[in-house]
Amino acid sequence: MTGRKKTGFTLIELMIVIVILGILLVMGTFAFSSSQRRGRDSKRKGDLAQIAKALEMYANDMGTVAYNQSVYPSHTANGEINACNGAACAWGKPFQNGTTIYMAQLPRDPASDYTYAYQRTGNGYILYASLENPQDSDLTSAPSVLCGRSLCNYMLRSANITPVP
């Protein structure tokens, strides 16, 4: 009976395999969540670009006005566009004035804790969002404008507003 060899893994070998699998799981989870944040940020930037195009169409339809007056719609206290048949255009609802539809649906932020914000400034406008990725190269220092529960850190300005250095 002494010539018979036992087969199997030792406790040390099993512990090493479990630790390696745990490390791989943590790395994979972190990479996946980081990828999701970057994807939501990309959607936010695209959404604001589409809203900007709709605002430009609105301004084009409203025509030109005297110097230093805006043809862009006003904004509400909570950052909504105030141009939907004399009322605020809620995020997720159509951007429509009269029979003209500028956007079938104003986009909503892809995360439930955040919202977009709109502000008319002088003869232009600024669109705001809150990006989740702290390493994003497009982060800006926004004034104290709220995008849901957090401060906005991304701005898209109309072409007729010069950027602040």
N, C-alpha and C positions, 0 to 999 in steps of 0.2 A: 503494500500500500504506500510505501514511501516514494515509489517511482511515479506516482500519479501527480500531475501538475494542476493546480487550481487556476481557472480562467476567470476573467472579470476585471473590473476597474477598481482601483483603490479609491478611498475617500478623497484623497488629495487630488487625484486626477479629475474626479467628478466636480470638485469645488472649483478647479481651474477652468473647466469647461463652462460652468454656470456663471462665473465672473466674466469670462470673455463674451458670452451671449448677452449678459446684462449690459456690458459696455457697448456692444453693437446695437442693442435695442435703444439705448439712450441717444446714441449718435444719430440713428435713423429717425427717431421721433423729433429731435431738434432740427434736423435738416428738412423734414417734412413740414413742420410748423413754420419754419423760416420761409420756405417756398410758398406756403399759403399766404403769409403776410405780404410778400412781394407781389403775388398775384392779385390780391385785393387792392394793393396800392396802384398797380397798373390799371385796374378797372376804374379806380377813382379818377386817375388822370384822364383816361379816355372819356369817362362820363362828363367831366368838366369841359373837355374840348367840345363835346357834342352840345352841351348847354350853351357854350359860347357861340357856336354856329347858329343856334336857334335865336339867341339874343341879337346877333347881327342881322338875321332875317327880320326880326321884329323891328329893329331900328331902321332898317331899309324901308319897311312898309310904312313906318311912322313919318318918314321924310326928314328933311333938315329943318332945324329951328335956329333961332338967333344964337350968336356966339355965346359960349359959356352956359348953354342950357343943354340938357341931355335929352336924347330921343329914346334912351333906354328906360325900361320900366323902373318904378321905385321899388323899394324893398320894405318888408314888414319888420317888426321888432325882433322876430325870431329867425330872420334870414331867408324868408321866402320871397319869390318874385311876385310882385303885386301887379299882375297884368292879365289875369284870366277873367275877362268880362267884368272888370271893375272890382275883382276880389283877388285874394292871394292864391297863387298856384301852389298847391301842396305837393311835396315831393312824393313821387309815385303816381301822380295824377296828370292829366293832359295839360300841356302849355298851349292854351287856345285863347284867342281874342276874337270875339265875334264868330265868324265862320272859318277863320283862318287858323289852322292847326300848325303850330311851330314845332312841337314835339308831341307824338302820340302819348308819351308818358315821360315825365321828368324822372330821371333815374333816382333811385334811393341808394344810400351807401350800402356796400355789400356786408358790412357788419352791423349788428343791431344796436351797438352802443354809440354809433357815430351818425352824424347827419352832414349834409352839405349846407353851405350858407352862401347867400348872395347879398351884395351891397352895391348900391349905385353911389358913385363918388364923382362929384362934379359933372363932367360930361362923359364919363365912362363908367365902368363897373369892375368889381373884383369878385371872383368866385373862390370859395374857400373849401378845403377838405382837411381832414386829419389823417396823415400817413402813419402807418404802424411801424415801418422799418426805420430805425434810428440812423442807419447808414445810407439812406437814400440821398443821392446827390441833389435832388430837387427840393429838399427841405428849406423852408424860409422862416424867418422870424416874423410871424404874423402879429398884428395887434391883438389885444385881448378879445378875440371873436371866438365864441364857443361853437364847436362842431359836435354837438351831443354832449357827452360827459367830459370831454377834454378840449383843450384849446386847439384851434386850427394851426397847422404848421406847413400848409401848402397853399399857395395863392396862384390864381390864373387871372391876369389883368387883361382888360380890353386893349386893343392895339393902340388906342389913342392916349393911353396913360403911360408916361415914362416910368420905368422901373426905378425903385429906390436903391441906391448902391449899397 
